[in-house]
Amino acid sequence: MRIPLGPKQAEQATKWISSAAGFGGAAALFGLYLTDWKVIVPYIPFYGSKFSDDK
């Protein structure tokens, strides 16, 4: 079964790329926030200072 993709669908897809990238980036940051992945989280501004070792 083939999904028909024509010029109209290609035009719509190009308009949604920036929104999809923004939502994907926000979802990735939210996932890092929930998991506190210490390999990546220290590089996030303001939130990364939670893991500083300046005692």
PDB file of N, H, CA, C and O in Angstrom:
ATOM      1  N   MET A   1       0.847  -1.170   0.000  1.00  0.00           N
ATOM      2  CA  MET A   1       0.000   0.000   0.000  1.00  0.00           C
ATOM      3  C   MET A   1       0.899   1.242   0.000  1.00  0.00           C
ATOM      4  O   MET A   1       1.739   1.405   0.885  1.00  0.00           O
ATOM      5  N   ARG A   2       0.724   2.085  -0.964  1.00  0.00           N
ATOM      6  H   ARG A   2       0.042   1.953  -1.684  1.00  0.00           H
ATOM      7  CA  ARG A   2       1.560   3.276  -1.115  1.00  0.00           C
ATOM      8  C   ARG A   2       0.811   4.506  -0.618  1.00  0.00           C
ATOM      9  O   ARG A   2      -0.372   4.689  -0.902  1.00  0.00           O
ATOM     10  N   ILE A   3       1.527   5.347   0.133  1.00  0.00           N
ATOM     11  H   ILE A   3       2.488   5.197   0.364  1.00  0.00           H
ATOM     12  CA  ILE A   3       0.935   6.584   0.622  1.00  0.00           C
ATOM     13  C   ILE A   3       1.160   7.656  -0.440  1.00  0.00           C
ATOM     14  O   ILE A   3       2.304   7.956  -0.782  1.00  0.00           O
ATOM     15  N   PRO A   4       0.087   8.232  -0.960  1.00  0.00           N
ATOM     16  CA  PRO A   4       0.255   9.231  -2.015  1.00  0.00           C
ATOM     17  C   PRO A   4       0.763  10.562  -1.453  1.00  0.00           C
ATOM     18  O   PRO A   4       0.110  11.183  -0.614  1.00  0.00           O
ATOM     19  N   LEU A   5       1.915  10.981  -1.920  1.00  0.00           N
ATOM     20  H   LEU A   5       2.445  10.477  -2.602  1.00  0.00           H
ATOM     21  CA  LEU A   5       2.474  12.273  -1.541  1.00  0.00           C
ATOM     22  C   LEU A   5       2.625  13.116  -2.799  1.00  0.00           C
ATOM     23  O   LEU A   5       3.370  12.769  -3.716  1.00  0.00           O
ATOM     24  N   GLY A   6       1.920  14.204  -2.820  1.00  0.00           N
ATOM     25  H   GLY A   6       1.315  14.487  -2.076  1.00  0.00           H
ATOM     26  CA  GLY A   6       1.976  15.085  -3.967  1.00  0.00           C
ATOM     27  C   GLY A   6       2.597  16.422  -3.620  1.00  0.00           C
ATOM     28  O   GLY A   6       3.144  16.591  -2.531  1.00  0.00           O
ATOM     29  N   PRO A   7       2.519  17.365  -4.531  1.00  0.00           N
ATOM     30  CA  PRO A   7       3.113  18.680  -4.294  1.00  0.00           C
ATOM     31  C   PRO A   7       2.460  19.430  -3.130  1.00  0.00           C
ATOM     32  O   PRO A   7       3.136  20.179  -2.424  1.00  0.00           O
ATOM     33  N   LYS A   8       1.159  19.237  -2.925  1.00  0.00           N
ATOM     34  H   LYS A   8       0.611  18.629  -3.498  1.00  0.00           H
ATOM     35  CA  LYS A   8       0.480  19.913  -1.824  1.00  0.00           C
ATOM     36  C   LYS A   8       1.010  19.413  -0.478  1.00  0.00           C
ATOM     37  O   LYS A   8       1.250  20.211   0.428  1.00  0.00           O
ATOM     38  N   GLN A   9       1.193  18.096  -0.343  1.00  0.00           N
ATOM     39  H   GLN A   9       0.998  17.448  -1.079  1.00  0.00           H
ATOM     40  CA  GLN A   9       1.705  17.534   0.901  1.00  0.00           C
ATOM     41  C   GLN A   9       3.157  17.952   1.127  1.00  0.00           C
ATOM     42  O   GLN A   9       3.553  18.191   2.268  1.00  0.00           O
ATOM     43  N   ALA A  10       3.948  18.044   0.077  1.00  0.00           N
ATOM     44  H   ALA A  10       3.627  17.850  -0.850  1.00  0.00           H
ATOM     45  CA  ALA A  10       5.339  18.490   0.216  1.00  0.00           C
ATOM     46  C   ALA A  10       5.384  19.946   0.670  1.00  0.00           C
ATOM     47  O   ALA A  10       6.229  20.306   1.490  1.00  0.00           O
ATOM     48  N   GLU A  11       4.497  20.781   0.158  1.00  0.00           N
ATOM     49  H   GLU A  11       3.811  20.488  -0.507  1.00  0.00           H
ATOM     50  CA  GLU A  11       4.443  22.179   0.569  1.00  0.00           C
ATOM     51  C   GLU A  11       4.032  22.297   2.038  1.00  0.00           C
ATOM     52  O   GLU A  11       4.593  23.111   2.772  1.00  0.00           O
ATOM     53  N   GLN A  12       3.073  21.504   2.466  1.00  0.00           N
ATOM     54  H   GLN A  12       2.617  20.842   1.870  1.00  0.00           H
ATOM     55  CA  GLN A  12       2.645  21.528   3.861  1.00  0.00           C
ATOM     56  C   GLN A  12       3.761  21.035   4.781  1.00  0.00           C
ATOM     57  O   GLN A  12       3.946  21.569   5.874  1.00  0.00           O
ATOM     58  N   ALA A  13       4.493  20.034   4.347  1.00  0.00           N
ATOM     59  H   ALA A  13       4.343  19.600   3.459  1.00  0.00           H
ATOM     60  CA  ALA A  13       5.572  19.489   5.170  1.00  0.00           C
ATOM     61  C   ALA A  13       6.667  20.530   5.381  1.00  0.00           C
ATOM     62  O   ALA A  13       7.226  20.614   6.474  1.00  0.00           O
ATOM     63  N   THR A  14       6.983  21.320   4.365  1.00  0.00           N
ATOM     64  H   THR A  14       6.529  21.251   3.477  1.00  0.00           H
ATOM     65  CA  THR A  14       8.023  22.336   4.524  1.00  0.00           C
ATOM     66  C   THR A  14       7.591  23.434   5.492  1.00  0.00           C
ATOM     67  O   THR A  14       8.437  24.046   6.143  1.00  0.00           O
ATOM     68  N   LYS A  15       6.304  23.688   5.594  1.00  0.00           N
ATOM     69  H   LYS A  15       5.616  23.191   5.064  1.00  0.00           H
ATOM     70  CA  LYS A  15       5.821  24.704   6.526  1.00  0.00           C
ATOM     71  C   LYS A  15       5.843  24.212   7.973  1.00  0.00           C
ATOM     72  O   LYS A  15       5.899  25.024   8.896  1.00  0.00           O
ATOM     73  N   TRP A  16       5.801  22.912   8.181  1.00  0.00           N
ATOM     74  H   TRP A  16       5.756  22.252   7.431  1.00  0.00           H
ATOM     75  CA  TRP A  16       5.753  22.351   9.530  1.00  0.00           C
ATOM     76  C   TRP A  16       7.129  21.982  10.075  1.00  0.00           C
ATOM     77  O   TRP A  16       7.227  21.607  11.244  1.00  0.00           O
ATOM     78  N   ILE A  17       8.188  22.071   9.287  1.00  0.00           N
ATOM     79  H   ILE A  17       8.108  22.376   8.338  1.00  0.00           H
ATOM     80  CA  ILE A  17       9.514  21.627   9.719  1.00  0.00           C
ATOM     81  C   ILE A  17      10.000  22.417  10.934  1.00  0.00           C
ATOM     82  O   ILE A  17      10.489  21.821  11.894  1.00  0.00           O
ATOM     83  N   SER A  18       9.874  23.743  10.911  1.00  0.00           N
ATOM     84  H   SER A  18       9.476  24.227  10.131  1.00  0.00           H
ATOM     85  CA  SER A  18      10.372  24.539  12.038  1.00  0.00           C
ATOM     86  C   SER A  18       9.578  24.259  13.314  1.00  0.00           C
ATOM     87  O   SER A  18      10.156  24.201  14.399  1.00  0.00           O
ATOM     88  N   SER A  19       8.279  24.087  13.196  1.00  0.00           N
ATOM     89  H   SER A  19       7.810  24.133  12.314  1.00  0.00           H
ATOM     90  CA  SER A  19       7.466  23.762  14.371  1.00  0.00           C
ATOM     91  C   SER A  19       7.828  22.389  14.927  1.00  0.00           C
ATOM     92  O   SER A  19       7.938  22.220  16.141  1.00  0.00           O
ATOM     93  N   ALA A  20       8.012  21.421  14.056  1.00  0.00           N
ATOM     94  H   ALA A  20       7.922  21.559  13.069  1.00  0.00           H
ATOM     95  CA  ALA A  20       8.366  20.074  14.500  1.00  0.00           C
ATOM     96  C   ALA A  20       9.730  20.071  15.181  1.00  0.00           C
ATOM     97  O   ALA A  20       9.918  19.380  16.182  1.00  0.00           O
ATOM     98  N   ALA A  21      10.685  20.839  14.648  1.00  0.00           N
ATOM     99  H   ALA A  21      10.532  21.401  13.835  1.00  0.00           H
ATOM    100  CA  ALA A  21      12.010  20.921  15.266  1.00  0.00           C
ATOM    101  C   ALA A  21      11.920  21.599  16.634  1.00  0.00           C
ATOM    102  O   ALA A  21      12.586  21.172  17.577  1.00  0.00           O
ATOM    103  N   GLY A  22      11.122  22.630  16.750  1.00  0.00           N
ATOM    104  H   GLY A  22      10.581  22.977  15.984  1.00  0.00           H
ATOM    105  CA  GLY A  22      10.962  23.316  18.031  1.00  0.00           C
ATOM    106  C   GLY A  22      10.332  22.429  19.086  1.00  0.00           C
ATOM    107  O   GLY A  22      10.812  22.365  20.218  1.00  0.00           O
ATOM    108  N   PHE A  23       9.260  21.744  18.721  1.00  0.00           N
ATOM    109  H   PHE A  23       8.870  21.795  17.801  1.00  0.00           H
ATOM    110  CA  PHE A  23       8.608  20.836  19.663  1.00  0.00           C
ATOM    111  C   PHE A  23       9.519  19.665  20.019  1.00  0.00           C
ATOM    112  O   PHE A  23       9.528  19.216  21.166  1.00  0.00           O
ATOM    113  N   GLY A  24      10.275  19.172  19.063  1.00  0.00           N
ATOM    114  H   GLY A  24      10.268  19.537  18.132  1.00  0.00           H
ATOM    115  CA  GLY A  24      11.211  18.079  19.339  1.00  0.00           C
ATOM    116  C   GLY A  24      12.318  18.504  20.283  1.00  0.00           C
ATOM    117  O   GLY A  24      12.687  17.756  21.188  1.00  0.00           O
ATOM    118  N   GLY A  25      12.852  19.707  20.078  1.00  0.00           N
ATOM    119  H   GLY A  25      12.552  20.315  19.343  1.00  0.00           H
ATOM    120  CA  GLY A  25      13.886  20.227  20.975  1.00  0.00           C
ATOM    121  C   GLY A  25      13.356  20.442  22.378  1.00  0.00           C
ATOM    122  O   GLY A  25      14.030  20.126  23.358  1.00  0.00           O
ATOM    123  N   ALA A  26      12.148  20.979  22.475  1.00  0.00           N
ATOM    124  H   ALA A  26      11.601  21.235  21.679  1.00  0.00           H
ATOM    125  CA  ALA A  26      11.540  21.183  23.794  1.00  0.00           C
ATOM    126  C   ALA A  26      11.283  19.848  24.488  1.00  0.00           C
ATOM    127  O   ALA A  26      11.478  19.733  25.698  1.00  0.00           O
ATOM    128  N   ALA A  27      10.853  18.857  23.745  1.00  0.00           N
ATOM    129  H   ALA A  27      10.694  18.951  22.762  1.00  0.00           H
ATOM    130  CA  ALA A  27      10.623  17.532  24.327  1.00  0.00           C
ATOM    131  C   ALA A  27      11.932  16.915  24.803  1.00  0.00           C
ATOM    132  O   ALA A  27      11.962  16.260  25.845  1.00  0.00           O
ATOM    133  N   ALA A  28      13.011  17.114  24.057  1.00  0.00           N
ATOM    134  H   ALA A  28      12.988  17.646  23.211  1.00  0.00           H
ATOM    135  CA  ALA A  28      14.317  16.585  24.462  1.00  0.00           C
ATOM    136  C   ALA A  28      14.803  17.255  25.743  1.00  0.00           C
ATOM    137  O   ALA A  28      15.295  16.577  26.645  1.00  0.00           O
ATOM    138  N   LEU A  29      14.670  18.582  25.833  1.00  0.00           N
ATOM    139  H   LEU A  29      14.270  19.132  25.100  1.00  0.00           H
ATOM    140  CA  LEU A  29      15.074  19.282  27.052  1.00  0.00           C
ATOM    141  C   LEU A  29      14.224  18.862  28.249  1.00  0.00           C
ATOM    142  O   LEU A  29      14.739  18.723  29.358  1.00  0.00           O
ATOM    143  N   PHE A  30      12.942  18.662  28.033  1.00  0.00           N
ATOM    144  H   PHE A  30      12.523  18.775  27.132  1.00  0.00           H
ATOM    145  CA  PHE A  30      12.058  18.208  29.102  1.00  0.00           C
ATOM    146  C   PHE A  30      12.446  16.805  29.564  1.00  0.00           C
ATOM    147  O   PHE A  30      12.416  16.511  30.759  1.00  0.00           O
ATOM    148  N   GLY A  31      12.807  15.946  28.625  1.00  0.00           N
ATOM    149  H   GLY A  31      12.831  16.185  27.654  1.00  0.00           H
ATOM    150  CA  GLY A  31      13.265  14.607  28.986  1.00  0.00           C
ATOM    151  C   GLY A  31      14.542  14.650  29.805  1.00  0.00           C
ATOM    152  O   GLY A  31      14.695  13.887  30.758  1.00  0.00           O
ATOM    153  N   LEU A  32      15.472  15.548  29.436  1.00  0.00           N
ATOM    154  H   LEU A  32      15.348  16.168  28.661  1.00  0.00           H
ATOM    155  CA  LEU A  32      16.689  15.705  30.228  1.00  0.00           C
ATOM    156  C   LEU A  32      16.374  16.235  31.612  1.00  0.00           C
ATOM    157  O   LEU A  32      16.989  15.815  32.593  1.00  0.00           O
ATOM    158  N   TYR A  33      15.421  17.154  31.705  1.00  0.00           N
ATOM    159  H   TYR A  33      14.921  17.495  30.909  1.00  0.00           H
ATOM    160  CA  TYR A  33      15.013  17.706  32.991  1.00  0.00           C
ATOM    161  C   TYR A  33      14.437  16.609  33.892  1.00  0.00           C
ATOM    162  O   TYR A  33      14.738  16.566  35.085  1.00  0.00           O
ATOM    163  N   LEU A  34      13.626  15.742  33.338  1.00  0.00           N
ATOM    164  H   LEU A  34      13.381  15.777  32.370  1.00  0.00           H
ATOM    165  CA  LEU A  34      13.007  14.684  34.132  1.00  0.00           C
ATOM    166  C   LEU A  34      14.010  13.633  34.594  1.00  0.00           C
ATOM    167  O   LEU A  34      13.895  13.103  35.699  1.00  0.00           O
ATOM    168  N   THR A  35      14.990  13.335  33.752  1.00  0.00           N
ATOM    169  H   THR A  35      15.083  13.765  32.854  1.00  0.00           H
ATOM    170  CA  THR A  35      15.918  12.261  34.080  1.00  0.00           C
ATOM    171  C   THR A  35      17.167  12.749  34.788  1.00  0.00           C
ATOM    172  O   THR A  35      17.872  11.934  35.382  1.00  0.00           O
ATOM    173  N   ASP A  36      17.482  14.054  34.755  1.00  0.00           N
ATOM    174  H   ASP A  36      16.909  14.716  34.272  1.00  0.00           H
ATOM    175  CA  ASP A  36      18.718  14.606  35.335  1.00  0.00           C
ATOM    176  C   ASP A  36      19.945  13.853  34.834  1.00  0.00           C
ATOM    177  O   ASP A  36      20.773  13.426  35.639  1.00  0.00           O
ATOM    178  N   TRP A  37      20.077  13.686  33.545  1.00  0.00           N
ATOM    179  H   TRP A  37      19.405  14.033  32.890  1.00  0.00           H
ATOM    180  CA  TRP A  37      21.196  12.983  32.936  1.00  0.00           C
ATOM    181  C   TRP A  37      22.451  13.826  33.107  1.00  0.00           C
ATOM    182  O   TRP A  37      22.609  14.838  32.425  1.00  0.00           O
ATOM    183  N   LYS A  38      23.342  13.429  34.004  1.00  0.00           N
ATOM    184  H   LYS A  38      23.214  12.606  34.558  1.00  0.00           H
ATOM    185  CA  LYS A  38      24.474  14.245  34.427  1.00  0.00           C
ATOM    186  C   LYS A  38      25.543  14.417  33.351  1.00  0.00           C
ATOM    187  O   LYS A  38      26.452  15.227  33.535  1.00  0.00           O
ATOM    188  N   VAL A  39      25.472  13.700  32.251  1.00  0.00           N
ATOM    189  H   VAL A  39      24.733  13.043  32.102  1.00  0.00           H
ATOM    190  CA  VAL A  39      26.423  13.886  31.167  1.00  0.00           C
ATOM    191  C   VAL A  39      26.078  15.145  30.373  1.00  0.00           C
ATOM    192  O   VAL A  39      26.985  15.827  29.896  1.00  0.00           O
ATOM    193  N   ILE A  40      24.813  15.470  30.221  1.00  0.00           N
ATOM    194  H   ILE A  40      24.076  14.916  30.609  1.00  0.00           H
ATOM    195  CA  ILE A  40      24.362  16.574  29.388  1.00  0.00           C
ATOM    196  C   ILE A  40      23.886  17.771  30.204  1.00  0.00           C
ATOM    197  O   ILE A  40      24.161  18.912  29.832  1.00  0.00           O
ATOM    198  N   VAL A  41      23.184  17.539  31.298  1.00  0.00           N
ATOM    199  H   VAL A  41      22.960  16.613  31.601  1.00  0.00           H
ATOM    200  CA  VAL A  41      22.503  18.600  32.039  1.00  0.00           C
ATOM    201  C   VAL A  41      23.426  19.723  32.520  1.00  0.00           C
ATOM    202  O   VAL A  41      22.975  20.869  32.545  1.00  0.00           O
ATOM    203  N   PRO A  42      24.685  19.480  32.904  1.00  0.00           N
ATOM    204  CA  PRO A  42      25.524  20.605  33.350  1.00  0.00           C
ATOM    205  C   PRO A  42      25.760  21.675  32.283  1.00  0.00           C
ATOM    206  O   PRO A  42      26.148  22.794  32.617  1.00  0.00           O
ATOM    207  N   TYR A  43      25.537  21.360  31.032  1.00  0.00           N
ATOM    208  H   TYR A  43      25.222  20.451  30.761  1.00  0.00           H
ATOM    209  CA  TYR A  43      25.740  22.331  29.959  1.00  0.00           C
ATOM    210  C   TYR A  43      24.501  23.172  29.664  1.00  0.00           C
ATOM    211  O   TYR A  43      24.560  24.063  28.817  1.00  0.00           O
ATOM    212  N   ILE A  44      23.381  22.913  30.341  1.00  0.00           N
ATOM    213  H   ILE A  44      23.333  22.189  31.029  1.00  0.00           H
ATOM    214  CA  ILE A  44      22.172  23.709  30.159  1.00  0.00           C
ATOM    215  C   ILE A  44      22.297  24.956  31.033  1.00  0.00           C
ATOM    216  O   ILE A  44      22.493  24.837  32.242  1.00  0.00           O
ATOM    217  N   PRO A  45      22.188  26.159  30.440  1.00  0.00           N
ATOM    218  CA  PRO A  45      22.344  27.380  31.236  1.00  0.00           C
ATOM    219  C   PRO A  45      21.328  27.442  32.385  1.00  0.00           C
ATOM    220  O   PRO A  45      20.190  26.995  32.239  1.00  0.00           O
ATOM    221  N   PHE A  46      21.741  27.990  33.505  1.00  0.00           N
ATOM    222  H   PHE A  46      22.665  28.354  33.623  1.00  0.00           H
ATOM    223  CA  PHE A  46      20.958  28.188  34.718  1.00  0.00           C
ATOM    224  C   PHE A  46      20.644  26.881  35.441  1.00  0.00           C
ATOM    225  O   PHE A  46      20.778  26.820  36.663  1.00  0.00           O
ATOM    226  N   TYR A  47      20.238  25.856  34.741  1.00  0.00           N
ATOM    227  H   TYR A  47      20.130  25.905  33.749  1.00  0.00           H
ATOM    228  CA  TYR A  47      19.878  24.594  35.401  1.00  0.00           C
ATOM    229  C   TYR A  47      21.105  23.750  35.695  1.00  0.00           C
ATOM    230  O   TYR A  47      21.110  22.977  36.653  1.00  0.00           O
ATOM    231  N   GLY A  48      22.148  23.887  34.883  1.00  0.00           N
ATOM    232  H   GLY A  48      22.145  24.515  34.104  1.00  0.00           H
ATOM    233  CA  GLY A  48      23.352  23.089  35.055  1.00  0.00           C
ATOM    234  C   GLY A  48      24.144  23.412  36.297  1.00  0.00           C
ATOM    235  O   GLY A  48      24.958  22.597  36.732  1.00  0.00           O
ATOM    236  N   SER A  49      23.931  24.585  36.889  1.00  0.00           N
ATOM    237  H   SER A  49      23.269  25.247  36.536  1.00  0.00           H
ATOM    238  CA  SER A  49      24.668  24.953  38.095  1.00  0.00           C
ATOM    239  C   SER A  49      24.258  24.091  39.287  1.00  0.00           C
ATOM    240  O   SER A  49      24.911  24.122  40.330  1.00  0.00           O
ATOM    241  N   LYS A  50      23.201  23.337  39.140  1.00  0.00           N
ATOM    242  H   LYS A  50      22.671  23.312  38.293  1.00  0.00           H
ATOM    243  CA  LYS A  50      22.749  22.426  40.190  1.00  0.00           C
ATOM    244  C   LYS A  50      23.814  21.359  40.488  1.00  0.00           C
ATOM    245  O   LYS A  50      23.881  20.845  41.604  1.00  0.00           O
ATOM    246  N   PHE A  51      24.638  21.033  39.496  1.00  0.00           N
ATOM    247  H   PHE A  51      24.583  21.451  38.590  1.00  0.00           H
ATOM    248  CA  PHE A  51      25.635  19.978  39.629  1.00  0.00           C
ATOM    249  C   PHE A  51      27.051  20.505  39.824  1.00  0.00           C
ATOM    250  O   PHE A  51      27.999  19.730  39.697  1.00  0.00           O
ATOM    251  N   SER A  52      27.236  21.784  40.126  1.00  0.00           N
ATOM    252  H   SER A  52      26.466  22.413  40.229  1.00  0.00           H
ATOM    253  CA  SER A  52      28.592  22.312  40.300  1.00  0.00           C
ATOM    254  C   SER A  52      29.187  21.799  41.610  1.00  0.00           C
ATOM    255  O   SER A  52      28.479  21.618  42.601  1.00  0.00           O
ATOM    256  N   ASP A  53      30.507  21.568  41.596  1.00  0.00           N
ATOM    257  H   ASP A  53      31.082  21.716  40.791  1.00  0.00           H
ATOM    258  CA  ASP A  53      31.210  21.028  42.753  1.00  0.00           C
ATOM    259  C   ASP A  53      31.980  22.118  43.490  1.00  0.00           C
ATOM    260  O   ASP A  53      33.054  21.837  44.023  1.00  0.00           O
ATOM    261  N   ASP A  54      31.481  23.340  43.542  1.00  0.00           N
ATOM    262  H   ASP A  54      30.609  23.568  43.109  1.00  0.00           H
ATOM    263  CA  ASP A  54      32.172  24.436  44.219  1.00  0.00           C
ATOM    264  C   ASP A  54      31.764  24.491  45.687  1.00  0.00           C
ATOM    265  O   ASP A  54      30.963  25.336  46.087  1.00  0.00           O
ATOM    266  N   LYS A  55      32.314  23.594  46.474  1.00  0.00           N
ATOM    267  H   LYS A  55      32.965  22.908  46.149  1.00  0.00           H
ATOM    268  CA  LYS A  55      31.945  23.538  47.896  1.00  0.00           C
ATOM    269  C   LYS A  55      33.036  24.105  48.756  1.00  0.00           C
ATOM    270  O   LYS A  55      32.903  24.141  49.979  1.00  0.00           O
TER     271      LYS A  55
END
